[in-house]
Amino acid sequence: MKKLALITLVTLFISCKGNSQNSKEKEKSYPVTKTDEEWKAQLPEMAYYVLRQAGTERAFSGPLNYNNEKGTYLCAGCQTPLYESKYKYDSGSGWPSFDRGIDPNIEYDVDYKIGYARTEVKCSTCGGHLGHVFNDGPRKTTGNRHCINSAALQFVSSDEE
């Protein structure tokens, strides 16, 4: 009986080790790739925390949550256009919310960090974490709410474009 338990434990250990190595091999590469030190030097502390560590800023703390100007929201890490102001709305959530993004420039992933599956939104150019998508958005348009961290974005008004 003890031999069977030992063999089972060894098999499980080897299986787990193999899976963790495979997950690293499957990491996606992006057109803009920098070392962790380069990202830290380039980005403000909160932007680094959000974009590179998949953090979340406090609700109602980001200045772009209250921005109503016309223009484009870019990735704060690589300046890729991500969202247009015409799709921004006040969701009351405390973060900038959009009913859609600029599709070729954003990608979706599954995030299990809080114990259940959520749809994570990333910049498709640098892989930076932007926020999450929920299905409680405006029913008259897409029904989606892209809940995006202000720190992950840079705004360029239509006047500057």
Protein Blocks (a to p, Z undefined) as FASTA:
>chain_A
ZZmmmmmmmmmmmmmmmmmmmmmmmpccdfbdcdfklmmmmpcfklmmmmmnopacdehk
afklmpcbecddddfklopafbdfklgccehnopacdfbdcfklpccdddfknopacddd
ddfklopafbdcdfkbcfklnopacdddfklpccddfklZZ
